[in-house]
Amino acid sequence: MDLNHYKNKIQEFANDRNWEQYHTPKNLAMALSGETGELLEIFQWLNAEESKNLSEEDLKSAKEEMADIMIYLIRMADKLNIDIEEAVQEKLKLNEKKYPVDLSKDNAIKYNKR
């Protein structure tokens, strides 16, 4: 995925609508939270098995909410001058240290709760 391509498309979309004034990090974080809540709502009362086998309608809704989340995340990273791809790479390296395979494999207990 070319994040710069999407960053530019999202920026153009916002500029065409004169939304730059509304796209502060605070507002984007709030919008991101709202979209995450909408994704959670799809799964709220499902058991584990049901959550793996969504109806076509719920799968379509999940897809749309995930896209909204990604759009707001890319936009927020842009506004904060964060290279999101670099941030993900750094975080994965950090997680490898925090969750070594020998301590984490087949274990869902958080690293600092042992």
SVG drawing of the C-alpha trace seen along z (x, -y; Angstrom):
<svg xmlns="http://www.w3.org/2000/svg" viewBox="-27 -27 41 49">
<polyline fill="none" stroke="black" stroke-width="0.4" points="0.0,0.0 1.4,-3.4 0.5,-5.5 1.9,-8.7 -0.6,-8.2 -3.5,-7.9 -2.2,-10.8 -2.2,-13.0 -5.7,-11.8 -7.1,-12.4 -5.5,-15.8 -6.9,-16.7 -10.3,-15.5 -10.2,-17.7 -8.8,-20.7 -11.6,-20.5 -14.1,-20.8 -12.3,-23.4 -12.1,-21.0 -8.5,-21.7 -9.7,-24.1 -11.5,-21.1 -8.7,-18.6 -6.8,-19.3 -5.1,-16.4 -7.7,-16.6 -10.7,-16.5 -9.1,-13.7 -8.4,-11.7 -12.0,-12.1 -13.3,-11.1 -10.9,-8.1 -12.4,-7.1 -15.9,-7.4 -15.2,-5.2 -13.6,-2.6 -16.7,-2.6 -18.8,-2.0 -16.6,1.0 -16.9,2.3 -20.7,1.9 -20.8,4.6 -19.2,7.1 -20.7,6.0 -23.1,8.9 -21.5,11.6 -19.7,14.6 -16.2,15.6 -17.6,17.9 -20.2,15.4 -17.5,12.7 -15.5,14.9 -18.6,15.5 -20.2,12.1 -23.2,11.7 -22.6,10.0 -24.1,6.8 -22.0,6.8 -18.9,7.6 -19.6,4.7 -20.1,2.4 -16.9,3.7 -15.0,3.0 -16.4,-0.6 -15.6,-1.3 -12.1,0.1 -11.6,-2.2 -12.8,-5.2 -10.4,-4.3 -7.5,-4.0 -8.4,-7.3 -8.5,-9.2 -5.3,-7.5 -3.4,-8.5 -4.8,-12.0 -3.8,-12.3 -0.3,-11.1 0.0,-13.6 -1.1,-16.5 1.4,-15.4 4.2,-14.8 4.5,-11.2 5.7,-8.7 3.2,-6.0 5.1,-3.3 8.2,-4.0 6.2,-4.2 4.8,-0.7 8.2,0.7 9.6,-0.7 6.6,0.5 7.0,4.0 10.6,4.1 9.6,2.8 6.9,5.5 9.4,8.2 11.4,7.2 8.4,6.8 6.9,10.1 9.7,12.6 8.5,15.8 9.7,18.0 7.6,16.0 4.7,15.1 3.9,18.2 0.5,19.7 0.2,17.1 -2.3,14.2 -1.2,12.7 0.2,9.2 4.0,9.1 3.9,6.8 1.3,8.9 3.6,12.0"/>
</svg>
